[in-house]
Amino acid sequence: MIVYFSTKTGNTKKFVEKLGCESVALTSDMIVSKPFILAVGTYAKNDGSGAVHPTVIKFLKKNRHLMKGVVAGGNRNFGRHFAYAADVISVKCGTDIIHKFELFGDESDVDIVKDKMGKIFA
């Protein structure tokens, strides 16, 4: 089970590290060969645009067929655009939203994601 992640602030990396599984910071030119979970932060403008970082978009153009779900972080201060990257990626790629967490998540967020990942990769 592997998690590819993207982070600007470091919060998503902190969250992914708590999962205790293999994780790799993605790059736009990376091509993967095994099923994975994607973990991203959200950087949407007030209208929701820009929620998904361009590096993630380029990564997904090559690899979305192996993605088994998306996890996104955000800040609840952004209301309806909280962790909005998960919504955008889910719709565009036809994958499930595994979970949304605030900032770098807490232990209950980690437990939820671990449980769902265990079921996906069972």
C-alpha positions in Angstrom: 0.0 0.0 0.0 1.5 3.3 -1.1 0.5 6.9 -0.7 1.7 9.5 -3.1 1.3 13.0 -1.7 1.8 16.7 -2.5 2.3 19.4 0.0 3.2 23.1 0.0 3.0 23.8 3.7 4.2 20.4 5.0 0.9 19.6 6.7 0.0 16.8 4.2 3.4 15.3 4.7 3.0 15.3 8.5 -0.4 13.6 8.1 0.9 10.9 5.7 3.8 10.1 8.0 1.4 9.3 10.7 -0.2 6.6 8.5 3.0 4.5 8.8 2.9 3.2 5.3 5.1 3.7 2.3 4.8 7.3 1.0 6.4 9.3 -1.7 6.2 13.0 -2.6 4.9 13.1 -6.1 6.3 15.0 -9.0 4.7 16.0 -12.2 6.7 13.7 -14.4 6.4 10.6 -12.2 4.8 7.5 -13.7 3.7 4.8 -11.2 3.1 1.1 -11.7 1.1 0.1 -8.6 -2.3 1.1 -7.2 -2.1 4.0 -4.8 -3.9 6.5 -2.6 -3.4 10.2 -3.3 -3.1 12.7 -0.4 -3.1 16.4 -1.2 -3.6 19.8 0.4 -6.1 22.3 -0.8 -5.2 25.8 -2.0 -8.5 27.1 -3.5 -9.3 30.7 -4.1 -12.5 32.1 -2.7 -14.4 30.8 -5.7 -12.9 27.3 -5.4 -10.6 27.6 -8.4 -7.0 26.5 -8.0 -7.9 23.8 -5.5 -5.6 21.2 -7.1 -2.0 22.1 -7.5 -0.7 22.0 -11.1 1.9 19.4 -10.2 -0.9 17.1 -9.0 -2.9 17.6 -12.2 0.1 16.6 -14.3 0.8 13.6 -12.1 -2.9 12.5 -12.4 -2.9 12.8 -16.2 -0.4 9.9 -16.3 -1.5 7.9 -13.3 -5.2 8.3 -12.4 -6.0 4.8 -13.7 -4.2 3.3 -10.6 -5.6 5.7 -8.0 -7.8 3.9 -5.5 -9.0 7.0 -3.6 -8.1 10.5 -2.5 -7.4 12.0 0.9 -7.3 15.8 1.3 -6.3 18.3 3.9 -7.6 21.8 4.4 -8.7 24.4 6.8 -12.3 24.6 8.0 -12.1 28.4 7.9 -12.6 28.1 4.1 -16.2 26.8 4.7 -17.6 24.9 1.7 -14.1 24.8 0.1 -12.7 22.9 3.0 -10.4 20.2 1.6 -12.0 21.0 -1.8 -9.2 19.3 -3.8 -10.7 16.0 -2.8 -14.1 16.9 -4.4 -12.4 18.1 -7.6 -10.2 15.1 -7.9 -13.0 12.7 -7.1 -15.2 14.1 -9.8 -12.5 14.5 -12.5 -11.0 11.1 -11.9 -14.0 9.0 -10.8 -12.5 7.9 -7.5 -13.7 7.8 -4.0 -13.0 10.4 -1.3 -11.4 8.4 1.5 -11.4 11.3 4.0 -10.9 15.0 4.6 -8.8 16.2 7.4 -8.0 19.6 8.9 -4.4 21.0 8.8 -2.3 17.9 9.6 -5.1 15.8 11.0 -5.5 14.1 14.4 -5.4 10.5 15.6 -9.1 9.9 14.7 -8.4 11.1 11.1 -5.4 8.7 10.9 -7.5 5.8 12.2 -10.3 6.5 9.7 -7.8 6.6 6.8 -5.9 3.5 7.9 -9.2 1.6 8.3 -10.4 2.6 4.8 -7.0 1.9 3.2 -7.0 -1.5 4.8 -10.3 -2.3 3.2 -9.2 -1.0 -0.2 -6.0 -3.0 -0.3 -7.4 -6.1 1.4 
